[in-house]
């Protein structure tokens, strides 16, 4: 066995030396004028950006544990908090044959909650919100392939608050849909108005799969004009630990209307279902947004939301929820965004904790001031 291994290593080394020699001879034989006439390829620049997102939130219930329930990321109540400090590096792709990558790393409560959602308990990529490579295959108009860990296509909102219309995230974002997937995603531009996508991944919020099955997703984005956009996403696959047979299903729809430069409207509907220990569960909800931009620095966004969790699968309590959020924003400059927010959540059950840790309240009122710093190059 050792003799065979030595022969293999010798043969491999010989081939590498031969290849290097041939390459050197070819480079030496090439006329200097030819080398000078061939311009060096311009390297694709790597774009980098930094985000720091902090806040103060007051909760009028003064709950035990000082936590805002049903919130995502800005969960600390009656306290200052660091929601997210993020570094992002990307190598962009534009045409068939291009390759690139996206790397998003972070610190803060956002990282803790996203990692805690992984049913496998894996923390190996805790501080990497996204890490994937991209290649545009020369198929038709260009088939974009993403491989690695990437955020979900579902939902009207994203993790970074500055890219949303409100400071706090909706109940739908936190409880109806996944945060991220690990796998392979493909996107194809059918036309300037229609694009399709599909994926195969470990599951909902899985770095390492918690069963032997895989989750499949697909959907489209249809933009008939600059004023209308319709997005439809579908997901199906087994999500329960060591259960390859019971499939979780999700349909996610987002409609965005921008009739004028000052007014924008958005509607998000989600319906999900699963089977747990032989029992059927489902959840659904709808969120409606209106954004009024007074000018390039000042805007106001009300959000209203209804969420139904009849078996308590997503929130831990069988309940119906309503949520109203009003978010005025002021952009100090291109790098500093401030948002003041009033939010009230209502349940048909005594769900929200009082000062003694007892679920005694049906309402939760909060007031929040968020400040987001961004920089890019």
C-alpha positions in Angstrom: 0.0 0.0 0.0 2.8 2.4 0.9 4.7 1.6 -2.3 1.6 2.3 -4.4 1.1 5.6 -2.5 4.7 6.6 -3.2 4.2 5.8 -6.9 1.0 7.9 -7.0 2.7 10.8 -5.3 5.7 10.6 -7.7 3.5 10.5 -10.7 1.4 13.4 -9.5 4.5 15.4 -8.8 6.0 14.6 -12.2 2.8 15.8 -13.9 2.8 19.1 -11.9 6.5 19.7 -12.8 5.8 19.0 -16.5 2.8 21.3 -16.5 4.9 24.1 -14.9 7.7 23.6 -17.4 5.4 23.7 -20.4 3.7 26.9 -19.0 7.1 28.5 -18.5 8.3 27.6 -22.0 5.0 29.0 -23.5 5.4 32.3 -21.5 9.1 32.6 -22.7 8.2 31.9 -26.3 5.5 34.5 -26.4 6.7 37.7 -28.1 6.9 40.7 -25.7 4.9 42.8 -28.1 2.0 40.4 -27.9 2.1 40.4 -24.1 2.1 44.2 -24.1 -0.7 44.4 -26.6 -3.0 42.3 -24.4 -4.4 44.5 -21.6 -4.7 42.9 -18.2 -8.3 42.1 -17.1 -9.7 44.8 -14.8 -10.4 43.1 -11.4 -14.0 43.2 -10.2 -14.1 45.5 -7.2 -15.3 44.2 -3.8 -17.9 46.4 -2.2 -17.9 46.7 1.5 -20.4 48.2 4.0 -20.8 48.6 7.7 -24.0 49.0 9.7 -24.5 49.8 13.4 -28.1 49.7 14.7 -28.9 50.6 18.3 -32.1 51.6 20.2 -33.9 52.4 23.4 -37.3 50.8 24.0 -39.8 51.4 26.7 -42.5 48.9 27.6 -45.5 50.2 29.5 -46.2 46.8 31.0 -42.8 46.8 32.8 -42.6 43.0 32.2 -40.5 40.7 34.3 -37.3 39.9 32.4 -37.5 43.2 30.6 -38.4 41.7 27.2 -40.6 43.0 24.5 -42.7 39.9 23.5 -43.4 39.1 19.9 -40.6 41.3 18.9 -37.7 40.4 16.7 -34.2 41.6 17.5 -35.0 44.8 19.4 -36.4 42.7 22.3 -34.8 44.5 25.3 -37.5 46.5 27.2 -36.8 49.7 29.3 -33.2 49.5 28.2 -30.7 50.5 25.6 -29.8 47.7 23.2 -27.5 46.8 20.3 -29.7 45.3 17.7 -27.0 44.6 15.1 -23.4 45.5 14.1 -22.8 44.2 10.6 -20.0 44.0 8.1 -20.8 43.1 4.5 -18.5 42.3 1.6 -19.7 41.4 -1.9 -18.3 40.7 -5.3 -21.0 41.6 -7.8 -22.1 39.6 -10.8 -23.8 41.0 -13.9 -23.5 38.7 -16.9 -23.0 35.0 -17.8 -19.7 33.7 -16.8 -19.3 36.1 -13.8 -18.7 34.8 -10.3 -18.9 36.5 -7.0 -19.7 36.1 -3.3 -21.7 37.6 -0.5 -20.3 37.6 3.1 -22.4 39.2 5.9 -21.0 38.9 9.5 -22.5 40.5 12.6 -22.8 40.9 16.3 -25.7 41.8 18.5 -29.1 40.4 19.6 -30.1 39.8 16.0 -27.3 37.2 15.8 -28.4 35.5 19.0 -32.0 35.2 17.8 -31.3 34.0 14.3 -28.9 31.4 15.6 -31.4 30.2 18.3 -33.9 29.5 15.5 -31.7 26.7 14.1 -33.4 23.4 15.2 -30.1 21.5 14.9 -28.5 23.7 17.6 -25.5 24.3 15.4 -23.6 27.5 16.2 -20.6 27.0 13.8 -21.7 29.9 11.6 -23.3 31.9 14.4 -21.9 35.2 13.4 -22.3 34.7 9.6 -25.8 35.9 8.6 -25.0 35.1 5.0 -22.0 33.4 3.3 -22.5 32.2 -0.3 -20.8 32.1 -3.6 -22.6 33.1 -6.9 -22.0 32.0 -10.5 -24.0 33.1 -13.5 -24.1 30.0 -15.8 -24.1 30.8 -19.5 -27.6 29.3 -20.0 -30.1 31.4 -21.9 -30.0 34.9 -20.4 -27.9 33.7 -17.5 -28.9 31.3 -14.7 -27.7 32.7 -11.4 -26.6 30.0 -8.9 -26.1 30.8 -5.2 -24.5 28.1 -3.0 -24.1 28.5 0.8 -26.0 30.2 3.5 -28.5 32.9 2.4 -31.5 34.7 3.8 -34.9 33.6 2.8 -36.8 35.0 -0.2 -40.0 35.0 1.9 -41.5 38.1 3.5 -42.0 41.8 3.0 -39.1 42.7 5.4 -35.5 41.8 5.8 -33.2 41.4 8.8 -31.5 44.9 8.5 -34.0 47.5 9.8 -32.7 50.3 7.6 -34.0 48.4 4.5 -37.5 48.2 6.0 -40.2 50.8 6.4 -40.6 50.4 10.1 -38.0 50.0 12.9 -39.5 46.9 14.6 -40.2 43.8 12.6 -43.7 42.4 12.0 -45.1 39.3 13.6 -45.2 37.7 10.2 -41.5 38.2 9.8 -40.7 36.7 13.2 -43.2 33.8 13.4 -44.7 33.0 10.0 -41.5 32.5 7.8 -37.9 31.3 8.1 -34.9 33.6 8.5 -32.4 31.7 6.3 -31.5 28.5 4.4 -28.4 26.6 3.6 -28.3 25.0 0.1 -28.5 25.8 -3.6 -30.6 28.6 -5.1 -31.2 29.4 -8.8 -32.6 32.6 -10.3 -33.5 33.1 -13.9 -34.6 36.4 -15.6 -37.3 35.4 -18.1 -37.8 39.0 -19.2 -37.3 42.5 -17.8 -40.6 42.0 -16.0 -40.5 38.4 -14.8 -37.9 36.4 -12.9 -38.2 32.9 -11.5 -36.3 31.2 -8.7 -36.0 27.8 -7.1 -34.0 26.2 -4.3 -33.1 23.0 -2.5 -31.9 23.5 1.1 -31.5 21.8 4.4 -34.7 23.4 5.7 -35.9 26.4 7.8 -33.0 28.1 9.6 -30.8 25.0 9.3 -27.0 25.1 8.9 -26.9 21.4 9.5 -30.1 19.4 8.7 -32.1 18.0 11.5 -33.5 15.2 9.3 -32.7 13.4 6.1 -35.2 15.3 4.0 -34.7 18.5 2.1 -36.8 21.6 1.7 -37.7 22.9 -1.8 -38.8 26.4 -2.6 -39.7 28.4 -5.7 -41.5 31.4 -6.9 -41.5 34.5 -9.1 -41.2 38.3 -9.1 -43.5 40.0 -11.6 -43.0 43.8 -12.2 -45.3 44.9 -15.0 -44.3 48.6 -14.3 -42.2 50.6 -12.0 -45.3 51.2 -9.9 -46.4 47.5 -9.3 -44.5 44.5 -8.0 -45.9 41.1 -7.1 -43.8 38.4 -5.4 -45.0 34.8 -4.8 -43.0 32.3 -2.8 -43.7 28.6 -2.0 -41.9 26.3 0.3 -42.4 22.6 1.2 -40.3 20.0 3.1 -39.9 18.1 6.3 -38.8 20.4 9.2 -39.4 18.3 12.4 -36.3 16.7 13.9 -35.8 13.1 12.8 -39.0 13.2 10.8 -38.7 12.9 7.0 -42.4 12.4 6.3 -44.4 15.3 7.7 -44.0 18.3 5.4 -44.2 21.9 6.4 -45.7 24.1 3.7 -45.7 27.9 3.3 -47.2 30.3 0.8 -45.9 33.9 0.9 -47.3 36.8 -1.1 -46.1 40.4 -1.3 -47.7 43.1 -3.3 -46.1 46.5 -3.6 -47.7 49.6 -5.1 -45.9 52.9 -5.7 -48.5 55.2 -7.4 -46.4 58.4 -6.7 -43.0 59.3 -5.5 -44.4 60.2 -2.1 -46.9 57.3 -1.4 -46.1 53.6 -1.3 -48.3 50.7 -0.2 -47.3 47.1 0.6 -49.4 44.0 1.5 -48.0 40.7 2.8 -50.0 37.5 3.3 -48.6 34.2 4.7 -50.2 30.8 5.3 -48.3 27.9 6.7 -49.1 24.4 7.9 -47.2 21.4 9.4 -47.8 18.1 11.1 -46.5 17.6 14.7 -46.8 14.3 16.5 -49.6 13.3 14.1 -51.6 16.5 14.7 -52.2 19.2 12.0 -51.2 22.8 12.8 -51.5 25.9 10.7 -50.9 29.7 11.0 -51.7 32.7 8.8 -51.6 36.4 8.8 -51.6 39.6 6.8 -49.7 42.9 7.2 -50.5 46.1 5.5 -48.1 49.1 5.2 -48.4 52.7 4.0 -45.4 54.9 3.5 -45.6 58.6 3.1 -42.3 60.4 2.2 -42.7 64.1 2.9 -39.2 64.6 1.3 -35.9 62.8 1.0 -35.3 63.1 4.8 -38.7 62.7 6.5 -41.2 59.8 6.2 -44.1 58.3 8.1 -45.1 54.6 7.9 -48.1 53.1 9.7 -48.3 49.2 9.7 -51.3 47.2 10.8 -51.3 43.4 11.1 -53.5 40.4 11.9 -52.0 37.0 12.9 -53.8 33.7 13.7 -52.0 30.9 15.6 -55.0 28.6 16.5 -52.8 25.7 17.8 -50.1 27.9 19.3 -47.5 26.3 17.1 -45.5 29.5 16.3 -46.1 31.7 19.3 -46.5 29.1 22.1 -50.1 30.1 22.8 -53.3 29.5 20.9 -54.3 33.0 20.1 -55.3 35.7 17.6 -53.1 38.7 17.4 -53.4 42.3 16.2 -50.6 44.8 15.9 -50.5 48.5 15.0 -47.2 50.4 14.5 -46.6 54.0 13.6 -43.1 54.9 12.6 -41.9 58.5 11.8 -38.4 58.6 10.5 -35.8 61.4 10.0 -32.6 61.0 8.0 -30.0 63.2 9.5 -27.7 62.6 6.5 -26.9 59.8 4.1 -25.2 57.8 6.9 -27.5 58.3 9.9 -31.1 57.3 10.0 -33.4 57.8 13.1 -36.8 56.2 13.7 -39.2 56.9 16.6 -41.9 54.3 16.9 -45.1 53.6 18.8 -46.4 50.1 18.7 -49.3 48.3 20.4 -49.8 44.5 20.2 -53.1 42.9 21.2 -54.0 39.3 21.9 -57.4 37.7 22.5 -55.6 35.8 25.4 -53.8 37.1 28.5 -50.4 36.6 26.8 -48.2 39.5 27.8 -46.3 39.3 31.1 -46.7 41.7 34.0 -44.1 42.9 36.4 -44.3 39.6 38.3 -43.9 37.4 35.3 -47.6 36.4 35.0 -49.2 36.5 31.6 -51.9 38.9 32.8 -52.1 41.4 29.9 -53.9 41.3 26.6 -52.1 44.4 25.4 -48.5 45.5 25.1 -47.6 49.1 24.4 -44.0 50.1 23.5 -42.2 53.3 22.5 -38.8 52.9 20.7 -36.1 55.2 19.4 -33.8 53.6 16.9 -30.6 55.0 15.4 -28.9 53.3 12.4 -25.4 54.3 11.2 -24.3 53.0 7.7 -21.2 53.3 5.6 -20.3 51.8 2.3 -17.5 51.9 -0.2 
